[in-house]
């Protein structure tokens, strides 16, 4: 009897010691709200004297974007945040910028797509996103152009990172 008890105890210990630790995985299912629209460097678009990499803090456009990930493997949104943002340099020596911001007021861009979750990486809509600390990050490389003053030449491009927080 002691032998069976020892074998069962060892088997129980081995089962839990060797199982994978999923405690760091965040479930993607649910609602994720757009909380940051980050660019690679800070700008003071609203002229309050404070630069921010989060353009949501700098522009006055309404943000209602949420992603809904369903257990069926479908993600969708009914209200994408899609402002027109043009950044141009007015003085190359001082790196002074000016901005043309057009808020999207004419309609709603929506989508539905299948998604696949592998650990903390989510693939959907031809993009990969990463979950970290209960936030979802999607990076769009070189998404925002910085132009010369007459908009005839792109001087450089910066990445755009969308950050969503689970609700």
C-alpha positions as CSV (number, residue, x, y, z in Angstrom):
1,X,0.0,0.0,0.0
2,X,2.9,2.4,0.8
3,X,4.4,1.6,-2.5
4,X,1.2,2.7,-4.4
5,X,0.9,5.8,-2.3
6,X,4.5,6.7,-3.1
7,X,3.9,6.1,-6.8
8,X,0.7,8.2,-6.8
9,X,2.4,11.0,-4.9
10,X,5.4,11.0,-7.3
11,X,3.1,10.9,-10.3
12,X,1.0,13.8,-9.0
13,X,4.1,15.8,-8.3
14,X,5.5,15.0,-11.8
15,X,2.3,15.9,-13.5
16,X,2.1,19.4,-12.0
17,X,5.9,20.1,-12.1
18,X,6.1,19.3,-15.8
19,X,2.9,20.9,-16.9
20,X,3.3,24.1,-18.9
21,X,2.7,27.3,-17.0
22,X,-0.1,29.2,-18.7
23,X,-0.4,31.7,-15.9
24,X,1.4,34.4,-17.9
25,X,-1.0,34.1,-20.8
26,X,-3.7,36.6,-21.2
27,X,-7.0,35.5,-22.8
28,X,-7.7,37.7,-25.9
29,X,-11.4,37.1,-25.6
30,X,-13.4,40.2,-24.7
31,X,-13.4,43.9,-25.4
32,X,-10.1,45.9,-25.9
33,X,-10.3,49.7,-26.0
34,X,-7.8,51.8,-28.0
35,X,-5.9,53.8,-25.3
36,X,-2.8,55.0,-27.1
37,X,-1.9,56.0,-30.7
38,X,1.9,56.1,-30.3
39,X,4.5,57.5,-32.7
40,X,8.2,57.0,-32.4
41,X,8.9,60.5,-31.0
42,X,6.9,63.0,-29.1
43,X,5.1,65.9,-30.6
44,X,3.2,68.9,-29.1
45,X,0.3,69.1,-31.6
46,X,-2.1,70.8,-29.2
47,X,0.5,73.5,-28.2
48,X,0.2,72.9,-24.5
49,X,4.0,72.8,-24.1
50,X,4.0,69.1,-23.4
51,X,5.3,66.6,-26.0
52,X,3.6,63.2,-26.0
53,X,4.2,60.1,-28.1
54,X,0.5,59.3,-27.6
55,X,-1.3,61.3,-30.3
56,X,-4.7,60.6,-28.5
57,X,-3.4,63.1,-25.9
58,X,-2.5,65.6,-28.5
59,X,-5.4,65.7,-31.0
60,X,-9.1,66.4,-30.4
61,X,-10.5,63.7,-32.5
62,X,-13.1,61.4,-30.9
63,X,-11.8,57.9,-30.2
64,X,-14.5,55.2,-29.8
65,X,-12.4,52.3,-31.2
66,X,-12.8,49.0,-29.5
67,X,-11.8,45.5,-30.7
68,X,-14.1,42.6,-29.7
69,X,-12.4,39.2,-29.8
70,X,-15.0,36.4,-29.7
71,X,-14.4,32.8,-28.5
72,X,-15.4,31.7,-32.1
73,X,-12.0,33.1,-33.4
74,X,-13.5,36.3,-34.9
75,X,-12.4,39.8,-34.1
76,X,-14.4,42.9,-35.2
77,X,-14.8,46.6,-34.6
78,X,-17.6,48.9,-35.5
79,X,-15.8,52.2,-34.9
80,X,-12.2,52.5,-36.1
81,X,-10.1,55.5,-35.1
82,X,-8.8,56.8,-38.3
83,X,-7.7,60.5,-38.3
84,X,-5.8,62.0,-41.2
85,X,-2.4,63.1,-39.8
86,X,0.1,65.0,-41.7
87,X,3.3,66.2,-40.0
88,X,5.7,68.5,-41.7
89,X,8.8,70.3,-40.8
90,X,8.8,74.1,-41.0
91,X,12.4,74.6,-39.8
92,X,14.9,71.9,-40.3
93,X,17.5,73.6,-38.2
94,X,15.3,73.8,-35.1
95,X,13.2,70.7,-35.9
96,X,10.0,72.8,-35.6
97,X,7.0,70.9,-36.9
98,X,3.5,71.8,-38.0
99,X,0.5,69.5,-38.2
100,X,-2.6,69.0,-40.4
101,X,-5.1,66.9,-38.5
102,X,-8.4,65.9,-40.0
103,X,-10.7,64.0,-37.8
104,X,-12.8,61.3,-39.4
105,X,-16.4,62.6,-39.2
106,X,-17.9,61.2,-42.3
107,X,-18.4,57.6,-41.4
108,X,-17.2,54.5,-39.6
109,X,-14.6,52.1,-40.8
110,X,-15.3,48.6,-39.5
111,X,-14.0,45.2,-40.1
112,X,-14.4,41.6,-39.1
113,X,-11.6,39.0,-39.4
114,X,-10.5,35.7,-38.1
115,X,-7.8,35.6,-35.5
116,X,-5.3,33.0,-34.2
117,X,-3.8,33.2,-30.7
118,X,-0.4,31.5,-30.1
119,X,0.6,32.2,-26.5
120,X,0.7,36.0,-26.3
121,X,0.8,36.7,-30.0
122,X,-2.4,37.3,-32.0
123,X,-2.5,37.2,-35.8
124,X,-5.5,39.0,-37.5
125,X,-6.2,41.2,-40.4
126,X,-2.7,40.6,-41.9
127,X,-1.1,41.9,-38.7
128,X,0.6,40.5,-35.6
129,X,-0.2,41.8,-32.2
130,X,1.4,41.1,-28.8
131,X,-0.3,41.0,-25.4
132,X,1.8,42.2,-22.5
133,X,0.7,43.4,-19.1
134,X,-3.0,43.2,-20.1
135,X,-2.4,45.5,-23.1
136,X,-2.5,44.6,-26.8
137,X,0.2,46.2,-29.0
138,X,0.0,46.4,-32.8
139,X,3.0,48.1,-34.6
140,X,2.6,49.6,-38.1
141,X,6.1,50.2,-39.4
142,X,6.8,53.4,-41.2
143,X,3.1,54.3,-41.1
144,X,3.4,58.1,-40.6
145,X,5.4,60.2,-42.9
146,X,7.1,63.4,-41.9
147,X,7.2,65.8,-44.9
148,X,9.0,68.9,-46.0
149,X,7.1,72.1,-45.7
150,X,5.4,72.0,-49.2
151,X,4.5,68.2,-48.9
152,X,6.6,67.3,-52.0
153,X,9.0,64.9,-50.2
154,X,8.8,62.5,-47.3
155,X,11.8,63.3,-45.1
156,X,11.4,60.2,-42.9
157,X,8.8,57.8,-41.6
158,X,8.0,56.8,-38.1
159,X,6.2,53.7,-36.7
160,X,2.7,53.9,-35.3
161,X,1.9,51.6,-32.4
162,X,-1.7,51.1,-31.4
163,X,-2.2,50.1,-27.7
164,X,-5.4,48.6,-26.5
165,X,-6.4,47.9,-22.9
166,X,-8.6,45.0,-21.9
167,X,-12.0,46.2,-20.6
